[in-house]
Amino acid sequence: MPFQFLRYLQPTHYFRLLTKADFSAFPEVDALPQSVLDQLQVDTRYTSKYAQDYDLSWQAVQSGFIGDIAHYRDFETVSLRDNYHFIRKQFHPVWVFYVLVMRLVTFNNPIADIRAWFQTSHTTRTKAINPIQYPDWKPYHSKLLAEKPLVSVVIPTLNRYEYLKDVLQDFEKQDYQYFELIIVDQSEPFQPDFYKNFDVPIRLIRQEEKALWLARNTAIRAAKGTLIALSEDDVRIQPDWLSCHIKVLDYFDAQVSAGVFYPEDQYIPKERFFFAVATQFATGNAMLYKTVFEEVGLFDRQFEKQRMGDGEFGARIYLADIRSISNPYASCIDVKAGTGGLREMGSWDAFRPSTFFAPRPIPSVLYYFRTYYGNQAARWALLRTIPTSILPYQFKTNRLLLVVGVFLSLLLLPVILVQVFSSWRLASRKLAEGDKIDCLEWKLKSEALREKSGK
């Protein structure tokens, strides 16, 4: 990473998987097109040219630059002052203070850190993002769309017929008609007649075991399409959902189109309403070539009845240097059904346990973090996320209540330590067992990819 302090604030970001011998996510500033440079803001307040260039590269990535140019393969160390200046620009002051505290309690030079912290006190947070424009996107005539490839849409479902009805009606309205729906139904009671009411090509698979990742893997194996679209039973999609995914794959010569979610009765946040290199993968809204699964494997069943299986799959995609594009035009409404799905199987929330003494976070979260980012990064992630997870999910965007969560964490520290140690122990068991990825191709490549991550 260009700025070392990101290890405190984004310890499990995909970009941290890079090593010195590896490619980098950050484009070299000197290689950026002038049209892109014209949209970036040169910050002369940095004390080194390295830091100034890294800031520009970071701006390019955050603004949605996507291109085949030279990328940084190594980073020069930048000063404490430049690190504090950078995080003050990018994060809320509370998190900047958090970094200072973490630096002090981990026995860094207190005088140097406090001096750098005060020296950058006048730096204000940069809130506006100036997205890089792709003016030929809308009039673009996709050859891939014209070829009419078959898309296999994968939808696992469990006791959500009322919500699934709306999703299937949305698929009836798609402007792209060359698709099949593969629905893996785990509901009790099973209602096969339900599917007779829809004018869409449905291939129904009945699965007795309540297992989300097994359901997706089963559907992917059965898929006839060259493209796989991943959806859910409690979302709503627009009539051009399929065609927008296909168009992005073609336009950016990508192998993955990662759609954007937004809550019901709200809108896509401005900071996500533009194309960018995807930094997350969600199995409820994505399209990818089936060959991607042949290259990196199916979903890891170590995440069964737990969370972060899509994040782990996204890490494999990233390590395999597969281009994945965040696609706001293939958006969907996240209905968040109150019943069914993971709510009935196990852990619906990654960081909020279902009972008072249940593991926190869900063990699969630490299994993922420790596998790809290492134990130290996993510990930083716990410090970053546990205090904010004390409060209920619906309050997670309320900054005042998040501060309350920090104080509650201190008050409930003995209980939280029990929860965290329990999660760490269960994650260690998963690590000892190893992954449960059923694809032979991935088994042959797993060690090489793990070595590539440097973990």
C-alpha positions in Angstrom: 0.0 0.0 0.0 1.3 3.5 -0.8 0.5 4.9 2.7 1.5 2.6 5.6 -1.2 3.9 8.0 -3.9 2.2 5.9 -2.9 -1.0 7.7 -4.7 0.4 10.7 -7.8 1.5 8.9 -8.1 -0.9 6.0 -6.3 -4.0 7.3 -8.3 -6.5 5.1 -8.6 -4.5 1.9 -8.0 -6.4 -1.3 -5.2 -4.0 -2.2 -3.2 -5.2 0.9 -2.8 -8.6 -0.7 -0.1 -7.2 -3.0 3.6 -7.9 -2.4 6.7 -6.2 -3.6 7.3 -8.8 -6.2 3.7 -8.6 -7.4 1.7 -6.3 -9.6 0.1 -3.3 -7.9 -3.4 -1.9 -8.0 -2.1 1.7 -8.2 -1.2 3.1 -11.6 2.1 5.0 -12.0 1.3 8.7 -12.1 3.7 9.3 -15.1 1.8 6.7 -17.1 -1.7 8.2 -16.5 -3.3 9.8 -19.5 -3.4 13.6 -19.4 -7.2 13.5 -19.6 -7.2 11.7 -16.2 -4.5 13.8 -14.7 -6.5 16.9 -15.5 -9.3 15.6 -13.2 -7.0 15.0 -10.2 -5.9 17.5 -7.6 -2.2 17.9 -7.1 -1.5 18.2 -3.3 1.7 20.2 -2.8 1.4 20.0 1.0 3.2 16.6 1.0 6.8 16.7 2.0 8.0 14.3 -0.7 7.3 13.8 -4.4 6.7 10.1 -3.6 3.8 10.9 -1.3 2.4 13.5 -3.8 2.4 10.9 -6.6 1.0 8.2 -4.4 -1.9 10.6 -3.5 -2.6 11.2 -7.2 -2.5 7.4 -7.9 -4.9 6.9 -5.0 -7.2 9.6 -6.4 -7.2 7.9 -9.8 -8.2 4.5 -8.2 -10.9 6.1 -6.0 -12.2 8.1 -9.0 -12.6 5.0 -11.1 -9.6 4.9 -13.4 -9.6 1.6 -15.3 -6.8 1.0 -17.8 -3.9 -1.1 -19.0 -0.9 1.0 -18.0 2.2 0.6 -15.9 1.5 0.1 -12.2 3.7 0.6 -9.1 5.6 -2.6 -8.2 7.2 -1.1 -5.1 6.6 1.9 -2.8 9.1 4.2 -1.1 8.5 4.8 2.6 6.9 8.2 3.2 7.1 10.3 6.4 4.9 10.2 9.4 3.7 13.7 8.5 2.7 12.6 5.0 0.9 9.5 6.4 -1.1 11.6 8.8 -1.8 14.2 6.1 -3.2 11.5 3.8 -5.5 9.8 6.4 -6.8 13.2 7.5 -7.8 13.8 3.9 -9.5 10.4 3.5 -11.1 9.5 6.9 -13.2 11.1 9.7 -11.2 12.8 12.4 -12.3 10.1 14.9 -10.4 7.5 12.9 -7.3 9.7 12.6 -7.3 10.0 16.4 -7.7 6.2 16.6 -4.6 5.8 14.5 -2.6 8.1 16.8 -3.7 6.1 19.8 -2.8 2.8 18.1 0.6 4.1 17.2 1.2 5.2 20.8 0.1 2.0 22.5 2.2 -0.1 20.1 5.4 1.6 21.3 6.1 3.9 18.3 8.0 7.1 19.0 5.4 9.2 20.8 7.1 12.5 20.3 7.4 12.0 16.5 3.8 10.8 16.1 2.3 13.6 18.2 4.4 16.2 16.4 3.2 14.8 13.0 -0.4 14.7 14.2 -0.3 18.3 15.3 1.6 19.4 12.1 -1.3 18.1 10.0 -4.1 19.4 12.2 -5.2 22.0 9.6 -5.7 19.3 7.0 -9.4 18.8 6.3 -11.2 15.8 5.0 -11.8 15.7 1.2 -15.4 14.7 0.8 -16.0 15.2 -2.9 -15.0 12.5 -5.5 -14.6 13.6 -9.1 -15.5 10.5 -11.0 -13.6 9.7 -14.2 -16.0 9.9 -17.1 -16.5 7.3 -19.8 -18.5 9.3 -22.4 -18.7 6.5 -24.9 -20.3 4.1 -22.5 -24.0 4.9 -23.2 -23.8 4.9 -27.0 -21.5 1.8 -26.9 -22.8 -1.1 -29.1 -21.7 -4.3 -27.4 -20.6 -7.1 -29.7 -21.1 -9.5 -26.8 -24.7 -8.5 -26.4 -25.2 -9.0 -30.2 -23.7 -12.5 -29.9 -26.5 -13.4 -27.4 -24.6 -15.6 -25.1 -26.7 -17.8 -22.7 -26.7 -16.5 -19.2 -27.3 -18.9 -16.3 -28.9 -17.0 -13.4 -28.3 -18.6 -10.0 -30.8 -18.0 -7.2 -30.7 -20.0 -4.0 -33.8 -19.7 -1.9 -35.1 -20.7 1.5 -38.6 -19.9 2.8 -39.0 -16.7 0.9 -41.7 -17.4 -1.7 -43.3 -14.1 -1.1 -40.1 -12.2 -1.9 -39.0 -14.6 -4.6 -42.3 -13.9 -6.5 -41.2 -10.2 -7.0 -37.7 -11.2 -8.2 -39.1 -13.7 -10.8 -41.6 -11.0 -12.0 -38.6 -8.7 -12.5 -36.9 -11.4 -14.6 -40.1 -11.6 -16.8 -39.4 -8.0 -17.7 -35.8 -8.3 -18.7 -34.9 -6.7 -22.1 -32.3 -9.5 -22.6 -34.1 -12.8 -23.1 -31.3 -15.3 -23.6 -31.1 -16.7 -20.0 -32.1 -19.5 -17.8 -33.0 -19.3 -14.1 -31.5 -22.0 -12.0 -33.3 -21.9 -8.6 -32.0 -24.1 -5.8 -35.0 -24.4 -3.4 -34.3 -25.5 0.2 -37.7 -24.3 1.5 -39.9 -26.2 4.0 -42.5 -27.0 3.0 -41.3 -27.2 -0.6 -43.9 -25.7 -3.1 -43.0 -26.8 -6.7 -46.3 -25.5 -8.0 -45.3 -22.0 -7.1 -43.0 -21.9 -10.1 -45.8 -22.6 -12.6 -47.0 -19.0 -12.4 -44.0 -17.4 -14.1 -43.2 -16.9 -17.8 -39.5 -17.4 -17.5 -37.3 -20.5 -18.3 -36.8 -22.0 -14.8 -34.6 -25.0 -14.0 -35.6 -26.1 -10.5 -33.3 -28.0 -8.2 -34.6 -29.3 -4.9 -32.0 -29.3 -2.2 -32.8 -31.0 1.1 -29.8 -29.7 3.0 -30.0 -26.1 4.2 -26.7 -24.9 2.8 -26.3 -21.6 0.8 -22.8 -22.2 -0.7 -23.6 -25.8 -1.6 -26.7 -24.4 -3.4 -24.7 -21.9 -5.4 -22.0 -24.5 -6.3 -24.6 -27.0 -7.4 -26.3 -24.4 -9.6 -23.0 -23.4 -11.2 -22.1 -27.0 -12.0 -25.5 -27.4 -13.7 -25.3 -24.1 -15.6 -25.4 -24.3 -19.4 -24.5 -20.7 -20.0 -21.1 -19.3 -20.7 -22.0 -16.4 -18.3 -23.1 -16.9 -14.7 -25.3 -14.2 -13.1 -25.6 -14.4 -9.3 -28.8 -13.1 -7.7 -30.8 -13.6 -4.6 -34.4 -14.2 -3.5 -34.9 -10.9 -1.7 -33.7 -8.3 -4.3 -35.4 -6.2 -7.0 -33.8 -5.6 -10.3 -34.3 -3.2 -13.3 -35.4 -4.5 -16.8 -31.9 -3.9 -18.1 -30.1 -5.7 -15.3 -28.7 -8.6 -17.4 -27.9 -6.4 -20.4 -26.0 -3.9 -18.3 -23.9 -6.6 -16.8 -23.1 -8.0 -20.2 -22.3 -4.6 -21.7 -19.8 -3.8 -18.9 -18.0 -7.2 -19.4 -17.6 -6.2 -23.1 -16.8 -2.5 -22.7 -14.0 -3.0 -20.1 -12.9 -6.4 -21.4 -13.6 -7.7 -17.9 -14.3 -11.1 -16.6 -16.4 -10.0 -13.7 -19.1 -7.3 -13.4 -19.8 -6.6 -9.8 -23.2 -4.9 -9.4 -24.1 -2.3 -6.7 -26.7 -2.8 -4.0 -28.8 0.0 -2.4 -31.4 -0.2 0.4 -35.1 -0.1 -0.4 -36.5 3.5 -0.7 -33.0 4.9 -1.0 -30.5 5.6 -3.8 -27.0 4.4 -4.8 -24.5 6.5 -2.8 -22.6 9.1 -4.9 -19.3 7.5 -4.0 -20.4 4.3 -5.7 -22.2 5.6 -8.7 -19.4 5.3 -11.2 -17.3 2.6 -12.8 -14.2 1.5 -10.8 -12.0 -1.5 -10.2 -14.1 -3.6 -7.8 -12.9 -3.8 -4.3 -15.6 -6.2 -3.2 -17.6 -9.1 -4.6 -21.2 -9.8 -3.7 -22.9 -13.0 -4.6 -26.3 -11.3 -4.7 -25.5 -9.1 -7.7 -22.7 -10.1 -10.1 -22.1 -11.6 -13.5 -18.9 -13.5 -14.5 -17.7 -15.9 -17.1 -18.1 -19.5 -16.1 -14.4 -19.9 -16.9 -13.6 -17.8 -13.8 -14.8 -20.7 -11.6 -12.7 -23.1 -13.6 -9.7 -20.9 -12.9 -10.1 -20.1 -9.2 -12.6 -22.7 -8.0 -16.1 -22.7 -6.6 -17.3 -21.2 -3.3 -15.5 -22.4 -0.2 -18.0 -24.5 2.0 -16.1 -23.5 5.1 -18.4 -20.5 5.1 -21.6 -22.7 5.2 -24.2 -21.1 7.5 -21.8 -18.2 8.1 -20.6 -15.1 6.4 -17.8 -13.7 4.1 -17.8 -16.5 1.5 -18.3 -13.9 -1.2 -15.4 -11.8 0.2 -13.1 -14.8 0.1 -14.1 -15.6 -3.4 -13.4 -12.0 -4.4 -9.9 -12.3 -2.9 -9.2 -15.3 -5.1 -10.4 -13.3 -8.2 -8.1 -10.4 -7.2 -5.1 -12.6 -6.6 -5.6 -14.3 -10.0 -5.4 -10.9 -11.6 -8.9 -11.2 -13.0 -10.5 -7.9 -14.0 -13.6 -7.1 -11.9 -15.5 -3.9 -12.5 -17.8 -2.2 -10.0 -20.9 -1.6 -12.1 -23.5 0.9 -10.8 -25.7 0.5 -13.8 -26.5 -3.1 -12.9 -27.8 -2.1 -9.5 -30.4 -3.8 -7.4 -32.6 -3.0 -4.4 -31.6 -4.9 -1.3 -34.9 -5.7 0.3 -33.4 -7.4 3.4 -36.2 -9.9 4.0 -36.9 -10.3 7.7 -37.3 -14.0 7.5 -35.8 -17.0 5.6 -32.3 -17.4 4.1 -29.3 -17.0 6.4 -31.6 -15.7 9.2 -32.9 -19.3 9.5 -29.6 -21.1 8.8 -27.3 -19.4 11.1 -25.3 -16.2 11.1 -27.0 -13.4 9.2 -24.7 -10.6 10.5 -20.9 -11.1 10.3 -20.0 -9.1 13.4 -23.1 -9.2 15.6 -23.6 -12.6 17.3 -27.1 -14.1 17.7 -26.7 -14.7 21.4 -24.8 -12.9 24.2 -21.9 -15.4 24.5 -21.8 -16.5 20.8 -18.5 -15.9 19.0 -17.8 -12.4 17.8 -17.2 -12.0 14.9 -18.6 -15.0 13.2 -15.6 -17.5 13.0 -15.7 -17.6 9.2 -14.8 -13.9 9.2 -11.5 -14.5 11.0 -10.9 -17.6 8.9 -11.0 -15.4 5.8 -9.0 -12.6 7.3 -6.3 -14.9 8.7 -6.0 -17.0 5.6 -5.4 -14.1 3.2 -4.1 -11.2 5.3 -2.4 -12.9 8.2 -2.9 -12.9 12.0 -1.6 -9.3 12.6 -4.0 -7.8 10.0 -6.9 -9.8 11.5 -6.2 -8.3 14.9 -6.2 -4.8 13.5 -9.5 -5.7 11.8 -10.9 -6.7 15.1 -9.9 -3.4 16.7 -11.4 -1.6 13.8 -14.8 -3.4 13.7 -15.6 -4.8 17.1 -16.4 -1.5 18.9 -18.7 -0.4 16.0 -20.5 -3.8 16.1 -21.8 -3.4 19.7 -24.8 -1.4 18.5 -27.6 -2.9 16.3 -27.1 -3.0 12.6 -29.5 -0.2 11.8 -27.4 2.2 13.8 -24.1 1.5 12.1 -24.1 4.7 10.1 -24.9 7.0 13.1 -21.5 8.5 14.1 -22.7 9.5 17.5 -23.9 6.1 18.3 -20.7 4.6 17.0 -18.9 6.6 19.7 -21.3 5.2 22.2 -20.4 1.7 20.9 -16.7 2.4 21.7 -17.6 3.1 25.4 -19.9 0.1 25.5 -17.0 -2.0 24.3 -14.9 -0.9 27.2 -17.8 -1.5 29.6 -18.4 -5.0 28.2 -14.8 -5.8 27.6 -14.7 -9.1 29.6 -17.7 -10.5 27.7 -16.3 -9.2 24.3 -12.9 -10.9 25.0 -14.7 -14.2 25.6 -16.6 -13.8 22.3 -13.4 -12.8 20.4 -11.3 -15.6 21.8 -14.0 -18.1 21.0 -14.2 -16.9 17.4 -10.4 -17.0 17.1 -10.3 -20.6 18.4 -13.1 -21.8 16.0 -11.4 -20.0 13.1 -8.1 -21.8 14.0 -10.0 -25.1 13.6 -11.2 -24.0 10.1 -7.6 -23.1 9.2 -6.4 -26.5 10.4 -9.0 -28.2 8.3 -8.2 -26.2 5.2 -10.5 -24.9 2.5 -13.5 -26.9 1.2 -13.3 -25.8 -2.4 -14.5 -28.6 -4.7 -12.8 -27.6 -7.9 -9.7 -29.6 -9.0 -8.2 -26.7 -10.9 -8.2 -24.6 -7.7 -6.7 -27.3 -5.6 -3.8 -27.5 -8.0 -3.3 -23.7 -7.9 -4.1 -23.0 -4.2 -0.6 -23.0 -2.9 0.7 -20.8 -5.7 -2.0 -18.2 -5.1 -1.4 -18.3 -1.3 2.3 -17.7 -1.9 1.3 -14.8 -4.2 -0.6 -13.2 -1.4 2.5 -13.3 0.8 0.6 -15.2 3.6 
